Amino acid sequence: MNIRLIAIGKTDHKSLHSLIEEYVKRLSFYIKFDMEIIPDIKNAKNLSEIQQKQKEGELILSKISSSDFLILLDENGKSYNSIEFAEVIQKHMNSGIKTLVFVIGGPYGFSESVYQNAKGKISLSKMTFSHQIIRLFFTEQLYRAFTILRNEPYHHQ
């Protein structure tokens, strides 16, 4: 199985970018993982919230194939602890899914068309974080999930 993370907007902070890259590198020992950044919408100030979500949604959906299993990182999604999240990853690996795609939306969330194409939603927290911080949290949790599945000493209970 391949895992992809799609996110809107670049990471401005070099220290965050370095940390994210560290976990992406670590993940390469467990699974094929790709992260794709969709540039921020130009002239977004001139768009309504709905228009911005629609434009971002079109860009997101253009990166997804019909065989991909799409999961949105969304504040209204299901919450898991780290062990439960590892079990979710294992379940998807066992199901024969070729590509599991996680998406971090823009500042206003996802368009209705993206929600309609999603097969699941996961919440990383009830709190709101910047899209840049969520990338770090998600890549670290994905790495943690694989160390849990392999019974490696990274995660302590």
Secondary structure, 3 states (H helix, E strand, C coil): CEEEEEEECCCCCHHHHHHHHHHHHHHCCCCEEEEEEECCCCCHHHCCHHHHHHHHHHHHHHCCCCCCEEEEEEEEEEECCHHHHHHHHHHHHHCCCCEEEEEECECCECCHHHHHHCCEEEECCCCCCCHHHHHHHHHHHHHHHHHHHCCCCCCCC
